[in-house]
Amino acid sequence: QFEQAISSLKTVGAKEAANAAWMAFVSYKQLAEKTPRFTSAAIDVLQTIKREFPGHEYAKNADYHIARLQRDSGSPEEAIRNLASIRPGDPNYLTSRYDLCVLLHQQWSEAETAGAKKAALAQLQRAADEYLRAAGARGDAERQLRVMLLVVAGALGSDPPHAPLARQYVERAESLSDRVPVTSSALADYHYRALQLARIEKDEEASLRHAQWLAEHGRGSAYELSALIEVSRDLEKRLDGASESERENLHEEAYAVYTRLVERLGGSASSQRNVRVALSRLAEYAYATGRHEEAARRLAPLLETDPKNKDYLRRSGLANFQSGNFEAALANWRTLAHGLARGSEDWFEAKYYQIASLAETDADQARLALENLKLFYPDFGASPWREKFELLAQQL
C-alpha cells in the first residue's frame, strides 16, 4: 500500500511521497528477514528513492541500506536460482519473476567483463519476456514498464550500446506509457531511456520530445538536469535562426530554462566550467528580457572568478548601468577602460559609460573627466560615440 501511494502522494508534495517510499522499503526489509526473496523488492524501492528524491535525506542513506541488504541476503546467484525455481501456478510466481528481473539487472550491472555482461543481459531479456507473458495485457502496467526498462538500461549500458535491442523494448514500453500515472517514476524512467536512445540514434526530434516531457514533469528528479540541457540546446538553435519578433518569446523561454539549469547545477562559478557557462547564459537572457539587476547579480560570481575578463566586465557594466547601480557600473567600466587599447572603439564605449556613470554620482568630476578626454580626442572619436559624448556634454 505504501508503494502504491508514492505516485499519488507526489501530487501533494515530495515530502509525503518520500515518506511513503521509505515506509515501503521498511516493510519490504522486515519481510525480507523471513523471506529473502523480498530483498530485491526492498532494493528496488531504495533505487526509486534515489531516482525520485535525490536531494532527500532518505536518498543519501539509500546506498548504505542497499549494501547492507545485499550483504545480508548472501549469494545473489543463490537468490536468482531460488526465484527461478518458482513455477507457474504458485501464487508468488508473478512477484518472483519481477524480483528475478531486478536481481538479474543487478547482476548485469556488477559484471566486470564484456562477455559476462553480454550473458547477463541475455538472461535478463529472457526473464523479462517470461514476466511480461505471465503478466498479460491486464497486468500491473507500472511493473511491466519497469521490467522493459531494465532491459533497455542493459542494452544502452553495453559497450558498444545495443541500440536495436533498446529500440525494441522502448517501443514496447511506449505502448504501456499511457496506462501509467504521470507522477510515476517509471514513466520518468521511460522518457529518460528513450532520450538516451534518441541521442545514440541522432534523432533530434525524439530527443527534444522526451527532454521536454522530463523538463515539464521531472522537476527535482535525477533526470531533470539532462532534460534541461537538451532543451537549452534546442533553444540556442532556434534563437540562431529566429526573427526579431520571435526572439522576444524565445528569450523568455531561455531565461526560464537557464534559471532552472543553474539551480540544478549548483556549485560555485569557480568550481566547474559548465556552471560558468550556464550562469553566463542566464545573465545574457536576464538582460535580454529586461531583468538588468538580476543580470548583474548573475555576472558577479563570474567576475569574482575572472575579474579582468573583458566580456564579463562589459556585460556587468551595461547591466549595472541599466539597473541604476552607477557606482558598480563605474567600477566595471573603469577597470575595462584600463585594459583596452586607447582610442579603439571598445575603449571609447568604456570611457563613455565610465563618464556617464560618474555623471550620476559626481557631476563635477564627470565634467572634469570629459574635458580631459576632449584635450586628447577633440572629436570624441567616431560615431556613435561622438554623438553620445556631445549629448552627455550638453547634459552636464
C-alpha positions as CSV (number, residue, x, y, z in Angstrom):
1,Q,0.0,0.0,0.0
2,F,2.9,2.4,0.8
3,E,4.4,1.6,-2.6
4,Q,1.2,2.2,-4.4
5,A,0.8,5.6,-2.6
6,I,4.0,7.0,-3.9
7,S,2.7,8.2,-7.3
8,S,-0.5,9.7,-5.8
9,L,1.3,11.5,-3.0
10,K,3.7,13.1,-5.4
11,T,0.9,15.4,-6.4
12,V,0.6,16.5,-2.8
13,G,4.3,17.0,-2.1
14,A,7.7,15.4,-2.3
15,K,8.0,15.0,1.5
16,E,4.8,12.9,1.8
17,A,5.8,10.8,-1.3
18,A,9.3,10.2,0.1
19,N,7.9,9.2,3.4
20,A,5.7,6.6,1.7
21,A,8.6,5.3,-0.3
22,W,10.7,4.9,2.8
23,M,7.9,3.1,4.6
24,A,7.6,0.7,1.6
25,F,11.3,0.0,2.0
26,V,10.9,-0.6,5.7
27,S,8.0,-3.0,5.1
28,Y,9.9,-5.0,2.5
29,K,13.0,-5.1,4.7
30,Q,11.0,-6.6,7.5
31,L,9.5,-9.2,5.1
32,A,13.0,-10.0,3.8
33,E,14.2,-11.0,7.3
34,K,12.0,-14.2,7.0
35,T,11.5,-14.4,3.2
36,P,14.8,-13.5,1.4
37,R,13.1,-13.0,-2.0
38,F,11.7,-9.7,-0.7
39,T,15.3,-8.3,-0.6
40,S,15.2,-7.4,-4.3
41,A,11.9,-5.5,-3.7
42,A,13.4,-3.6,-0.8
43,I,16.4,-2.7,-3.0
44,D,14.1,-1.7,-5.9
45,V,12.3,0.8,-3.6
46,L,15.6,2.3,-2.4
47,Q,16.6,2.8,-6.1
48,T,13.3,4.6,-6.6
49,I,14.1,6.9,-3.7
50,K,17.5,7.7,-5.2
51,R,15.9,8.5,-8.6
52,E,12.8,10.4,-7.4
53,F,14.0,12.2,-4.4
54,P,17.8,12.7,-5.0
55,G,18.1,15.6,-2.6
56,H,16.2,14.0,0.3
57,E,17.9,12.6,3.4
58,Y,16.5,9.2,2.6
59,A,18.3,9.1,-0.8
60,K,21.6,9.9,1.0
61,N,21.2,6.8,3.1
62,A,19.9,4.5,0.3
63,D,23.3,3.2,-0.8
64,Y,24.2,2.2,2.7
65,H,21.0,0.2,3.1
66,I,21.3,-1.4,-0.4
67,A,24.8,-2.6,0.6
68,R,23.5,-4.0,3.9
69,L,20.6,-5.8,2.1
70,Q,23.0,-7.3,-0.5
71,R,25.4,-8.4,2.2
72,D,22.7,-9.9,4.4
73,S,21.0,-11.7,1.5
74,G,24.0,-13.9,0.9
75,S,24.9,-15.0,-2.6
76,P,22.9,-13.2,-5.4
77,E,23.4,-16.3,-7.5
78,E,21.6,-18.4,-4.9
79,A,18.8,-15.9,-4.7
80,I,18.5,-15.9,-8.5
81,R,18.3,-19.7,-8.5
82,N,15.6,-19.7,-5.8
83,L,13.5,-17.2,-7.6
84,A,13.9,-19.0,-11.0
85,S,12.8,-22.3,-9.3
86,I,9.3,-20.9,-8.6
87,R,6.9,-22.4,-11.2
88,P,3.7,-21.1,-12.8
89,G,0.7,-21.8,-10.6
90,D,2.5,-20.7,-7.5
91,P,0.6,-17.7,-6.0
92,N,4.0,-15.9,-5.8
93,Y,5.1,-16.7,-9.3
94,L,4.5,-13.2,-10.9
95,T,6.1,-11.4,-7.9
96,S,9.1,-13.8,-8.0
97,R,9.5,-13.2,-11.8
98,Y,9.6,-9.4,-11.2
99,D,12.1,-9.8,-8.3
100,L,14.2,-12.1,-10.6
101,C,14.4,-9.4,-13.2
102,V,15.6,-6.8,-10.7
103,L,18.3,-9.2,-9.4
104,L,19.4,-10.1,-12.9
105,H,19.8,-6.4,-13.8
106,Q,21.8,-6.0,-10.6
107,Q,24.0,-9.0,-11.7
108,W,24.4,-7.4,-15.2
109,S,25.5,-4.0,-13.6
110,E,28.1,-5.8,-11.4
111,A,29.5,-7.9,-14.2
112,E,33.1,-6.9,-14.9
113,T,33.9,-8.3,-18.4
114,A,32.2,-7.8,-21.7
115,G,31.4,-11.5,-22.0
116,A,29.8,-11.6,-18.5
117,K,27.7,-8.6,-19.3
118,K,26.5,-10.0,-22.6
119,A,25.5,-13.2,-20.9
120,A,23.8,-11.4,-18.0
121,L,21.9,-9.2,-20.5
122,A,20.6,-12.2,-22.4
123,Q,19.5,-13.9,-19.2
124,L,17.7,-10.6,-18.2
125,Q,16.0,-10.4,-21.5
126,R,14.6,-14.0,-21.2
127,A,13.4,-13.4,-17.7
128,A,11.8,-10.1,-18.7
129,D,9.9,-11.8,-21.6
130,E,8.7,-14.5,-19.2
131,Y,7.5,-12.0,-16.8
132,L,5.7,-9.9,-19.5
133,R,4.0,-13.0,-20.9
134,A,2.8,-14.1,-17.4
135,A,1.6,-10.6,-16.5
136,G,-0.5,-10.3,-19.7
137,A,-2.3,-7.3,-21.1
138,R,-4.2,-6.6,-17.9
139,G,-1.2,-6.9,-15.5
140,D,0.4,-4.1,-13.5
141,A,1.4,-1.7,-16.2
142,E,3.9,0.2,-14.0
143,R,5.8,-3.0,-13.1
144,Q,5.7,-4.2,-16.7
145,L,7.2,-0.8,-17.8
146,R,9.9,-1.1,-15.2
147,V,10.9,-4.6,-16.4
148,M,11.1,-3.4,-20.0
149,L,13.3,-0.5,-18.9
150,L,15.7,-2.9,-17.1
151,V,16.4,-4.5,-20.5
152,V,16.7,-1.0,-22.1
153,A,19.2,0.1,-19.4
154,G,21.3,-3.0,-20.0
155,A,21.2,-2.6,-23.8
156,L,22.2,1.1,-23.6
157,G,24.8,0.4,-20.9
158,S,26.6,-2.2,-23.1
159,D,29.9,-1.4,-24.8
160,P,29.1,-0.5,-27.5
161,P,25.4,0.2,-26.9
162,H,23.0,-2.4,-28.3
163,A,20.6,0.1,-29.9
164,P,18.3,-2.3,-31.8
165,L,17.6,-4.2,-28.6
166,A,16.9,-1.0,-26.7
167,R,14.7,0.2,-29.6
168,Q,12.6,-3.0,-29.4
169,Y,11.8,-2.6,-25.7
170,V,11.4,1.2,-25.8
171,E,8.7,0.7,-28.4
172,R,7.0,-1.9,-26.3
173,A,7.3,0.5,-23.3
174,E,5.7,3.3,-25.3
175,S,2.6,1.2,-25.7
176,L,2.3,1.0,-21.9
177,S,3.2,4.6,-21.1
178,D,-0.4,5.9,-21.3
179,R,-1.5,3.4,-18.6
180,V,0.9,4.7,-16.0
181,P,0.3,7.8,-13.9
182,V,2.2,10.9,-14.9
183,T,3.7,11.1,-11.4
184,S,5.1,7.6,-11.6
185,S,8.9,7.4,-11.5
186,A,8.6,4.5,-14.1
187,L,7.2,6.9,-16.6
188,A,10.1,9.3,-16.0
189,D,12.5,6.4,-16.4
190,Y,10.8,5.6,-19.8
191,H,11.3,9.1,-21.1
192,Y,14.9,9.2,-19.9
193,R,15.8,5.9,-21.5
194,A,14.0,6.9,-24.7
195,L,16.0,10.2,-24.6
196,Q,19.3,8.2,-24.3
197,L,18.4,6.0,-27.2
198,A,17.3,9.0,-29.4
199,R,20.7,10.6,-28.7
200,I,22.5,7.5,-29.8
201,E,20.4,7.2,-32.9
202,K,20.9,11.0,-33.5
203,D,17.1,11.5,-33.6
204,E,16.9,15.2,-32.7
205,E,13.1,15.4,-32.8
206,A,12.6,12.4,-30.4
207,S,15.4,13.7,-28.1
208,L,13.7,17.0,-27.8
209,R,10.2,15.4,-27.3
210,H,11.4,13.3,-24.4
211,A,13.5,16.0,-22.9
212,Q,10.6,18.4,-22.9
213,W,8.4,15.9,-21.1
214,L,11.1,15.4,-18.5
215,A,11.6,19.1,-18.1
216,E,7.9,19.6,-17.6
217,H,7.2,16.6,-15.3
218,G,10.6,15.7,-13.9
219,R,11.2,18.6,-11.6
220,G,13.5,17.5,-8.8
221,S,14.2,14.1,-10.3
222,A,17.6,12.8,-11.2
223,Y,16.7,13.2,-14.9
224,E,15.8,16.9,-14.8
225,L,19.4,18.2,-15.4
226,S,19.8,16.0,-18.5
227,A,16.5,17.2,-19.9
228,L,17.2,20.9,-19.3
229,I,20.5,20.6,-21.1
230,E,18.7,19.1,-24.1
231,V,16.0,21.8,-24.1
232,S,18.5,24.6,-23.7
233,R,20.5,23.3,-26.7
234,D,17.3,23.3,-28.8
235,L,16.5,26.9,-27.7
236,E,20.0,28.1,-28.7
237,K,19.5,26.6,-32.2
238,R,16.1,28.2,-32.5
239,L,17.4,31.6,-31.4
240,D,20.2,31.4,-34.1
241,G,17.6,31.4,-36.9
242,A,14.8,33.4,-35.2
243,S,13.4,36.7,-36.5
244,E,13.4,39.8,-34.2
245,S,9.7,39.2,-33.3
246,E,10.3,35.6,-32.5
247,R,13.3,36.3,-30.3
248,E,11.3,38.0,-27.5
249,N,9.3,34.9,-26.6
250,L,12.4,32.6,-27.1
251,H,14.4,34.9,-24.7
252,E,11.7,34.4,-22.1
253,E,11.8,30.6,-22.6
254,A,15.6,30.5,-22.4
255,Y,15.5,32.6,-19.3
256,A,13.2,30.2,-17.6
257,V,15.2,27.1,-18.7
258,Y,18.6,28.5,-17.7
259,T,17.2,29.6,-14.3
260,R,16.3,26.0,-13.5
261,L,19.5,24.8,-15.1
262,V,21.6,27.0,-12.8
263,E,19.6,25.8,-9.7
264,R,20.1,22.2,-10.6
265,L,23.8,22.5,-11.4
266,G,24.5,24.3,-8.0
267,G,28.1,24.7,-7.1
268,S,30.3,27.9,-7.4
269,A,31.3,29.5,-10.6
270,S,35.0,28.8,-9.8
271,S,34.5,25.1,-9.5
272,Q,33.0,23.9,-12.8
273,R,33.1,25.2,-16.4
274,N,29.5,24.1,-17.1
275,V,28.3,26.2,-14.1
276,R,30.1,29.2,-15.5
277,V,28.6,28.7,-19.0
278,A,25.1,28.3,-17.5
279,L,25.5,31.4,-15.4
280,S,26.7,33.4,-18.3
281,R,23.8,32.3,-20.5
282,L,21.3,33.1,-17.7
283,A,22.8,36.6,-17.3
284,E,22.5,37.1,-21.1
285,Y,18.8,36.2,-21.1
286,A,18.1,38.1,-17.9
287,Y,19.5,41.2,-19.6
288,A,17.6,40.5,-22.9
289,T,14.3,40.2,-21.0
290,G,14.9,43.5,-19.1
291,R,16.0,41.9,-15.8
292,H,19.0,44.1,-15.6
293,E,19.6,43.9,-11.9
294,E,19.5,40.1,-12.0
295,A,21.8,40.0,-15.0
296,A,24.4,42.0,-12.9
297,R,23.8,39.7,-9.9
298,R,24.4,36.6,-12.0
299,L,27.6,38.0,-13.5
300,A,29.0,38.9,-10.1
301,P,30.3,35.4,-9.3
302,L,31.8,35.1,-12.8
303,L,33.7,38.3,-12.2
304,E,35.0,37.1,-8.8
305,T,36.4,34.1,-10.7
306,D,37.9,36.1,-13.5
307,P,38.0,39.8,-12.5
308,K,39.8,41.0,-15.7
309,N,37.5,39.2,-18.2
310,K,36.5,41.8,-20.8
311,D,33.2,40.2,-21.7
312,Y,32.1,39.8,-18.1
313,L,33.2,43.4,-17.3
314,R,31.3,44.9,-20.3
315,R,28.1,43.0,-19.7
316,S,28.2,43.7,-16.0
317,G,28.8,47.4,-16.7
318,L,25.8,47.5,-19.0
319,A,23.6,45.6,-16.6
320,N,24.6,47.8,-13.6
321,F,24.2,51.0,-15.7
322,Q,20.7,50.0,-16.9
323,S,19.6,49.0,-13.4
324,G,20.8,52.3,-11.9
325,N,23.6,50.9,-9.9
326,F,26.0,53.6,-11.1
327,E,28.8,53.1,-8.6
328,A,29.1,49.4,-9.6
329,A,28.9,50.4,-13.2
330,L,31.6,53.0,-12.8
331,A,33.9,50.4,-11.3
332,N,33.2,47.9,-14.2
333,W,33.8,50.5,-16.9
334,R,36.9,52.0,-15.3
335,T,38.5,48.6,-15.0
336,L,37.6,47.7,-18.5
337,A,39.0,51.0,-19.9
338,H,42.3,50.4,-18.3
339,G,42.7,47.1,-20.1
340,L,41.7,48.3,-23.6
341,A,43.8,49.9,-26.4
342,R,43.4,53.7,-26.1
343,G,41.5,55.2,-29.0
344,S,39.8,51.9,-30.0
345,E,36.1,51.7,-30.5
346,D,35.8,49.5,-27.4
347,W,37.8,52.0,-25.4
348,F,35.5,54.9,-26.4
349,E,32.5,52.8,-25.3
350,A,34.1,52.1,-21.9
351,K,35.0,55.8,-21.5
352,Y,31.5,56.9,-22.4
353,Y,29.8,54.7,-19.8
354,Q,32.5,55.4,-17.3
355,I,31.8,59.2,-17.5
356,A,28.1,58.7,-17.8
357,S,28.1,56.6,-14.6
358,L,30.2,59.2,-12.9
359,A,27.7,61.9,-14.0
360,E,25.1,60.2,-11.9
361,T,27.2,60.2,-8.8
362,D,29.5,63.2,-9.1
363,A,28.7,65.7,-11.9
364,D,31.7,67.9,-11.2
365,Q,34.1,65.0,-11.6
366,A,32.3,63.9,-14.7
367,R,32.7,67.3,-16.3
368,L,36.4,67.3,-15.5
369,A,36.8,63.8,-16.9
370,L,35.0,64.8,-20.1
371,E,37.2,67.9,-20.5
372,N,40.4,65.8,-20.1
373,L,39.1,63.4,-22.7
374,K,38.4,66.3,-25.1
375,L,42.0,67.5,-24.8
376,F,43.3,64.3,-26.3
377,Y,40.4,63.5,-28.5
378,P,38.7,66.7,-29.6
379,D,36.2,65.0,-31.9
380,F,35.4,62.3,-29.3
381,G,36.2,59.5,-31.7
382,A,34.0,58.1,-34.4
383,S,30.2,57.5,-34.4
384,P,28.2,56.6,-32.5
385,W,30.4,57.6,-29.5
386,R,31.0,61.2,-30.9
387,E,27.3,61.9,-30.8
388,K,26.8,60.3,-27.4
389,F,29.7,62.3,-25.8
390,E,28.4,65.5,-27.3
391,L,24.9,64.9,-25.8
392,L,26.5,64.0,-22.5
393,A,28.5,67.2,-22.6
394,Q,25.2,69.2,-23.1
395,Q,23.5,67.4,-20.2
396,L,26.5,68.1,-17.9
